[in-house]
Amino acid sequence: MEDTEYMNQLDGMNGISDEKLLQRFQEAIRIQNEIKHVKGCPICAFDQAQNKAYLEYPDGRIEYAEG
């Protein structure tokens, strides 16, 4: 078997386009953030304007990472 013909289970995406895969990934993150909010856990995010990571707590408080 030639290398160009070989595909393992992880090589294919079962016909899912990159755009659709990205949409599913973004939706999964949104759902996970909602779950964290309901449970009272902070959500990790990134502020591009300040170029820093931060935690956003359910009460709206934001704490930037040090370093």
Order of alpha helices (4+ residues) and beta strands (2+ residues): alpha-beta-beta-beta
